[in-house]
Every structure is written in structure tokens, then in C-alpha cells.
Amino acid sequence: MTSRRALLGAGAALAMAAAPDAAPAAPRDKQPATAFGAIGDGLADDSAALQRALDATFAPDSRTPFLVIPPGTYRLTRPLRVAFRENQTRPSGIIAHGARLVSRIGDGRPVLSVTAQATVRFLLIEGLDIQGSGDEGHGLSIDCDDRDHYLYNFCLRDVTIQNCGGDGVRLLGNVFEGQIINGYFRKNRGNGATFAHGLNGGILSAIHVFGAVFGDNGGHGAALVHHCYDVAFHGCYFLLNARFGLVAENGCTLLSNCGFENNHEASGDFARGDAGIDLRGFATLVGCTAYSMFNQTRLIRAYVVGRLVMIGCSGDGDARAKGAGLASLAGRKDASALVIGCAGAVEYRDGFDGVEMGGAAGGARFPADWRSPNLLRIGEHRLWVDGRGRLRAKNGRPAADDDGGVVGQA
């Protein structure tokens, strides 16, 4: 800490000394893709020109670390690749507002892949529009599957990916502390987005997704797989996906103000449909909604391992989905579910029970079985309903259904 403070102090002193004669900060150094022969008329094959531009932009000694792809339609017959083999900790990226990459890649490879075999920071991909044909792989693949290197402090902003043969976007490995802002991932044959720990030990974490749309995808809207869970979704919308809007195989850090509409398009009917969210693990949901007219049956189906908290959420439906509700919950005996101020029916499965407060029914609802870890507590006293329908109480945790004493005889 002492050496770090000394360094900061020395830097501040130098800056003050240089201030009277210092020139204004230079803008980010950029170069246009047209300087490498990219045309963008929708007819020419721009694969080679754009690859030359990417190679020059992301070279370790590049003096122009931002590539600008001007508005236009860029036809691709080969995948584009960015490969970091040396550490890159300065800002760099692709700025492509108005530029559309139209894929004619037919061998299942990603349209654009970013692979880090080094430590990479401050990567920005902004404004890019990727249109697939269905014969390529993922639209955008970001991969740092390496225990010893990291890709972090990144941002995907205003990125649109549609009609690709794999996932819209796929993030894998030591990819963390990043944001996806205003993304649009629709009509891809796989998932709209997939987030995953690496196969070789890399940990994906601290990802925040703001205002993104995941719709009409052939798999799930978004999926958290291979043990990852630390992704938060804010103001996102998941609709009309063939399967779940969101799958979280190991939990999900946070969903706030997200909507789930008419997912499970592939189910055929309401009876064979399922929830907007499939969760195993833990989660916090705040102000999330589910609405269905077709096959989506509720907001969430969960097996709780740890803690599930839902605040101000709702689930309902019309037409053939009039029976849609809020949640179907099961879980481990030591797990807990807390539902506060929510609307919609809650189903408990396999002996699991939760605590409900407020909502359409009003009041508060606590588990009745003596074995539940979520019994109503007044001080150290627990209250439950025994097998004969009588309210019982005990100072401390009950050891049997007839433990403690009966409270009144009503």
C-alpha cells in the first residue's frame, strides 16, 4: 500500500507540474476498415479485407487499436478472428455503428471469434450487426479458456446478432467484469446467449447484462451452463424462445425488472409447456414478470439449493394459458424460498415449502410441516401444524410432529 500510494502521489505531482504546457488528450487512435480494402456494398467478399484490418488493429505494436467499420453491408465467406497471444491491457476494440456483417460461412464456424491466450483488458465491441444464414456456428464467440490468463473489463454495446446457426453470442472461460448493453439476440438456432465456465478451469463471473432482448431462438433465450452462475440481468426481455427464456444450471446472481413472454414455442401446447426460467441453485428476482397466451406456464421452475428470493414478481396468462402462475418450487431440505409482494400461484413440490408475504392473498404464509427449516418463529419458539390439523409450538426446533404443545383447540 505504501509503494502504491507513493506511486500515485508521484504521478499526481508530475501531472501538476506538466499541466501548464500539456496538450489536450488525444482521441482514441482509430483506423477505418476501408483502408484495408473493405467495400461494404453487400456484393464483394470482404472477408480478407476485414481480417487484414483486424490483424493490424489488434497487433501488439499497433498504434491504432480501434477499428472503425463504416456503415455498409459486408459479405463474409470466411470466419473473422481476433487472437490475443500477448498481453493487451490498453483500450482497444471494434466500432461499427451502421455496419452489418452478412455471413455466407457454410462450415459451422463462428462469424467472429475473439480468443485470448494472454491477459486482455478494456475490449470494446460496439454497434456491430451480425446476420447469419443458419449454416455458420455462433455469431460471436469470446473465449479465454486458460487458467493463467484473463479477459476482463470488456463491453459489448449495441450488438445485434440474428439468424446464426449456433448461439448468438457465447462467452467461455476466464471472462469476467464485463457488460452487455442493449444487445439484441434473436432467431439464432442455438441459444440467444450462452455463458459458461471454461473446460480447462477458467471462471466466468461478474457479468452484467442491461436492456438486452433474447427472442425467437431455437434453444433457450440465455443459458448459464458448466457451473457458472455470476451473471446478472437488468431490464432484459426473453420471449418466444423454443425452450426456456433462461436456464441457470447452477444459480443466477440477480434478475431485476426482466420480462418472460410466451417461451416454449416448441412445446406444442400449454400442457407440455414449462416456465420462463429453469433454475437449479439460488437466485434473487426483483420486479420480474411472466406473461403467456400459449405454452409458458409460469415465471420460474426451480430446485432450490441455497436461497431463492422473489420480490414484487408476477406470473399470469390469457387464452390457453389462463392457468399460468408464478412459480413451481422444490429444493433441498436446508434450502429456503422467500416470496414477498408477488402475484400468481406458487406450487410447492416434493415436500419443499417457502415463506410468502403479502401478494394477492395478503397476510403471510409459512410452512406447516415440522421438518421445514422455514417455520414461523416467535423468539425461539417454532409453530407448525401437526398431522391432526392442530397448531403446535415448541421452544426450539421440533424433533417430531407431536413435539411441543398444542396451541388452543380451534
N, C-alpha and C positions, 0 to 999 in steps of 0.2 A: 504494500500500500504506500509505503514511504517513497519508493522509487517511482511508482506510478504518479503520485502527487507532484513529485519533483519534475517529472517529465511534462506533466500538464502545465505546471507553473512556468517552466522554461518556454514551452510553446506559446503560452499567452504573452509572456514578455517579448518574445521575438515578434509576435504579430503586432503588438502595440508599437514596437519600435519601427516596424516596416510600414505601418498604416499610412503615414502622410504621403509616401511615394508609391503605394501599392496600386496596381492596376485592378479594375473590376474583374471579378471571377469570370473565367471563360465559360461559355455554354458547353454542354456535353459535346464531345467530338463525335460527329456523325458522318456517315458516308452513304450515298444512295445506291440502291441495287442496280440502277441503270448504268452506273459507272463500270459494271462488270458484264454488261450486255443484256440484262433483263429487259424484256419488252412489255409484257403485261397486256397484250392485246387479245388474249384468250385463244389464239391460234398457234403462236410459236411455242415450242417446247422450252420453257425457262428453267428446266431442272439444272443444267450445267452452270448457267449464269448465276442462279441463286446459290448454288453450292460454292462457287468461287467467292461470292460475296460473303457468305457465312464463314468460310475458311479464313478470309482476310480479316474480317471483323473480330473473330474470336481467337486469332493467333496471339500467343503470349506477348509478342512485341508490338501488337497493333497500337497505332496512335489514334485510331478511330473505332472505339469499342462499341459504338451503336450503329446498327444497320437500319436505314430507313428504306422501307419498301413502299414506293409511291402508289397512289390509288390505281387500280387496274385489276385485270384477271390474269393470273399466272398459271399456265398449264404445266403440270408436272407428270412425268412418266417414270421418274426415279425418286426414291426417298431422299429427303434432306436430312443432314446430320450435323449436329454440333457436338464435338467430343473434346472435353477438357482433360488434358493429360498433365497439365502443370497448374499449380495453384493460381486462382484468379480471384482476388479479393477487392478489385475496384468495380464500380458500376459498369455494367455492360448490358446489351440487350438488342431486341428487335422492336422497332416501332413501325406499325403497318396499318394505320387507320385508312380504311378505304381499299385495302389490298385483299384480294381473295386468291387463295391457293386452290386450284381445282385439280383434284387428284385423278390421274389415269394410271395409277400404280396397280398392277394386277397380280402381285405375288404375295399379298398378305403382310407386307412390311409396313411400319408406321409412315405416315406422311412426313412428320417432323419428329426427330428424336434428339433429346439432349441427354448425354451420358457424361457423368462426372467420375473420373478416376483420379481425382485430385480434390482439393478443398475449394469450393466456389461460393462466393457471396454476391449479393446485390444484382442478381439476374432479373431483368425485366422483359416480359413479352407482352406487348400492348397493341390492341387494335386488330389482331390477326384474325382472319376469317378463313377457315378450312372447310372445303366442301368435298366430301368423298363420293365414290361411286359404289361402294359396298365391296369392292374387291381388294382394297388395301387392308392394312391392320388398323392399329389405333391412330386417331388423328394426331395427338400429341403425346409423346412418351417422355417422361422425365425420370431418370434412373441414376441413383447413386448407391448401388448395391455393393458397398465396400465398408468394412468395419472401421477402417482407418481414415476415411475421407468423408466430406460432408458437403451438401448443397443446401444452403440456407439463406435467410433474409431475401427471399425471392418474391416476385409478384407477377401474377398473370392478371392482366386488366383488359376488360372489353374484348375477350377472346370468344369467338364463335366457332363451334365445331359440330358439323352435321353430316349425316349420311355415310359415316365411315363404317368399314367392315368389322372393326373391333370396338374398343371403348372410345368414347370421345377424347377423354384425357386420362392418362394413367400415371400415377406418382408412386415410386417404389424406392424403398431403402432409406438411407440417411438423408431424407429430405424433410426439412423442418423450418419452423419460424417463418412461414410464408403466408401469403394471402392470395385468394382467388376472388376477384372483384368483378361483378357484373358479367359473369360468364354465361354462355348460352350453349347447352349441350343437348342436342335433340336429334332424334331419328337415327341414332347410331345402332348398329346391330348388336353390339355388346352392351355394356353399361354406359350411362352418360359420363360417369367418372368412377375410377377405382383408386382407392388409397390402400397401400399395403406396406407392412414391414418387408425388409429385404429377405431374400433367400439365404444370404450369407451373413445375416446378423445386423443389418442396418435397421435403424429405428425411425419410422415416420412419426412426427409429433408436431404439436403446436401449429397446426394449420387452421386458418380461419377463412371461411367461405362466406362472402357477402353478396346478397342480391342475385344469386345465380338461379338459372332455370334448368331443370333436368326433366326432359319430357319426351314421350314417344319412343323411348329407347327399347331395343329388343330384349334387353336383360332388365337390370334394375336402374332406377334413376341414378343412384350413387351407392357404392359398396365400400365398406371398411372391412378388409379381409386380412388374412395371415397375421392375426394377433394385434393389429393396430386399432386404436380407439381414440387417440387425441386429435380429433378433428371437430371443429365447432362450425355450425351452420347458422347464419343470421339472415332472416328475411328471404330465405330461398323458397322455391316452389318446385314441387315434384308432382308431375301429372302424366296420366295416360301411358305410363310405362307398362311393358308387357308383364312384368313381375312386380316386385315391391318398389315403392318410391325410394326407400332407403333400407339397406341391410347393414347392420352393425354386429358383426360376429363376436366381438369382444367388448362391446360397450361404445358409448359415444359421449364425449365430454359435455356438449351443450347443443341444444336446438332451441333457438329463440325466434318467435314470430315466423315460423315456417308453415307452409300450407301443403297438404297432400290431397290430391283430387283425382278420382277415377283411375287409380292404378289397377293392376291385374287385368289389363286388356286381353291377355292371352287365356284367361280362365274360362271364358265362355259364358258363365252366368254367376249370379251372386252366391249361390250355394257352394260353388267351387272357388270363390274368390278368397281374399285374405286382407290383411291390414295394410295401411300405408307404410308402416315401419315394422321391420322384423329385427328384434333386439335380443341379444343374449349378453348379459353383463350388467352394466349400470348406465344411467343417463340422467340428465336434467332437461326437462322440456318446459319452456315458458311461452305461453301465448301461442301455441301451435294449434292448427285446425285441420280437420279432415272432413271432406265433403264428397259424397258419392251419389251417382244416379245409376251406376252399373254394377261393378264387381268388387269394389273396395268395401270391406266390411266394417272397418273401424280405423282409428288413428294408429294404434300400436298393438302388436302382439309381442309379449316379452317373456323371457325366462330370466328372472332377476337373480343376479349373483352380486351381492353388494347392496346398492341403494338406488331406487328409482324415485325421482321427484317430478311431479307434474303440477304446474301452477297455471291456472287460467286457460286450460286447453279445452277443446271441444271436438266432438265427433258426431256426425249425423248424416242423413241421406234422404233422398226422394226417389220417386218412381220405383224401380225394382229393388232399390237399396234403402227402402224405408226402414228396414231393421238395422241399419248401420249404427254403431255405438262408438264409445270412446276407447276401450281397452280390454284386452284379454291377457290376464296376468297369471303366471306360475313362477315358481322360484325355489331356491334353497330355503331350508327352514330358518337359517340365520340371516336371510336377506330381508329387506324392508321396502315397502312401497308407500309413498305419501302422496295423496291426490288432494289438491287444495283448489277450491273455487272452479271446478271443471264441470262441463256439461256433457252428458252422454252416458250410456250404460257401461258399467265395469263388470266384467266376468272374471271370477277367480277360479283357477283350475288346480287340481291335484293337491288340495288341502292348503294351498297358499292363500294368504289373506293380507289386506293392507288397511291403511287408515285413510278415511275420506273425510274432508272437512268442507262445509259449505256446498256450493254447487246447486243444481236444480232441486235436489231433495232437501236442502237446508240442513242445519244442525251438523252433527259429527257422527261418523260411523267407525267403530273399532272392531277388530276381530273378536269372535266369540269363543274360539277353541282354546282350551287351557294351554296348549302346546305352542301357541303363537308367540313370537318374540315381540309382537306389537300390541299386546294387551293394554287396555286403558289403565293408566297408573295415577293414583292419587297419593302423593308421597311415595312410600314404599309399598303401598297396597296395590295388588292387581285384581281386576274384576274380569269375570268371564261368565259364560252361560254353560251350565252343565248339560249332560245328556238328557236330563228330565225337564229342561227348559227353565231352570231356576238360576237366577243371578247369584253368583258366589264371589266372595272376596277373601283375600289372604294377604297378610303382611309378609311380603317376599314372593318369590316365584313359586307357583303351584307345582307340586310333584305328581298330582293325579287329578282326574276330572272331579272327584268328590273331596278334594282337599279344601282347606279353609272352612268358611261358614257360609250358610245361605243368608242372603240379604233380603229381608222381607219375604212375603209369600204371595205377592201379586202375580 
